[in-house]
Amino acid sequence: MAKQTKQPKTTRRHYTPEYRAEARGLADRVGVADAAKQLGLHESQIYSWRAQARLQQDRGEAEHQMALENVRLKRQLAEQAEELAILKKAAAYFAKHQK
């Protein structure tokens, strides 16, 4: 049986959002492969950061659209509540004066 040698445990590097944004910008200017070589990263990492940024941007736009829809629906609800109050007053008035 062959002896198994333990490999030293490597820790993951954590990059700041600013560094990631700069890396994506560099990749946009010179290409992903060249940017990865210059920064000492894997190409897949830059692609992953790009996808995450795109997802956050889309999510931000979706949240904005939902906020606009909420405002529209609240306005519509207030208008309908006002109309209902007017109809209740009119029904009470006509019920009183119908005799």
C-alpha positions in Angstrom: 0.0 0.0 0.0 1.2 3.5 -0.9 1.4 6.1 1.8 -0.9 9.0 1.4 0.7 12.4 1.9 -1.3 15.1 3.4 -1.5 18.3 1.3 -1.3 21.5 3.2 -4.7 23.1 3.8 -5.2 26.1 1.6 -7.4 28.9 2.6 -9.7 30.7 0.3 -9.0 34.3 -0.6 -11.7 36.8 0.0 -11.8 39.8 -2.3 -13.4 43.1 -1.5 -16.3 44.3 -3.7 -14.2 47.2 -4.9 -11.5 44.7 -6.1 -14.1 42.6 -7.8 -15.6 45.7 -9.6 -12.1 46.7 -10.7 -11.4 43.2 -12.0 -14.7 43.2 -13.9 -13.8 46.6 -15.4 -10.4 45.4 -16.4 -11.9 42.2 -18.0 -14.3 44.4 -20.0 -11.4 46.5 -21.3 -8.8 43.8 -22.1 -10.8 40.6 -22.0 -11.3 38.0 -19.4 -8.3 35.8 -20.2 -5.9 38.7 -20.1 -7.4 40.2 -17.0 -7.2 36.8 -15.2 -3.5 36.5 -16.1 -2.7 40.0 -15.0 -4.5 39.5 -11.6 -3.5 35.9 -11.0 -7.1 34.7 -11.0 -9.0 32.0 -12.8 -11.1 33.1 -15.7 -14.1 31.3 -14.1 -13.8 33.6 -11.1 -14.2 36.7 -13.2 -17.1 35.2 -15.0 -18.7 34.3 -11.7 -18.2 37.8 -10.4 -19.7 39.2 -13.6 -22.8 36.9 -13.3 -23.2 37.9 -9.6 -23.1 41.6 -10.5 -25.6 41.2 -13.3 -27.9 39.3 -10.9 -27.7 42.0 -8.3 -28.4 44.6 -10.9 -31.5 42.7 -12.2 -32.7 42.2 -8.6 -32.3 45.9 -8.0 -34.4 46.7 -11.0 -37.0 44.2 -10.0 -37.3 45.7 -6.6 -37.7 49.1 -8.1 -40.5 47.9 -10.3 -42.2 46.2 -7.3 -42.0 49.5 -5.3 -43.6 51.3 -8.2 -46.3 48.7 -8.4 -46.9 49.0 -4.6 -47.3 52.7 -4.9 -49.8 52.3 -7.7 -51.8 49.7 -5.8 -51.9 51.8 -2.6 -53.2 54.7 -4.6 -55.9 52.6 -6.2 -56.9 51.1 -2.8 -57.2 54.6 -1.3 -59.4 55.7 -4.2 -61.7 52.7 -3.9 -61.9 53.2 -0.1 -63.0 56.8 -0.8 -65.6 55.7 -3.3 -66.9 53.1 -0.9 -67.3 55.8 1.8 -69.2 58.1 -0.6 -71.5 55.2 -1.6 -72.2 54.3 2.0 -73.2 58.0 2.8 -75.4 58.1 -0.3 -77.1 54.8 0.6 -77.7 56.1 4.1 -79.1 59.4 2.7 -81.5 57.7 0.3 -82.6 55.2 2.9 -83.5 58.0 5.3 -85.4 60.1 2.7 -87.2 57.2 0.9 -90.1 57.1 3.4 
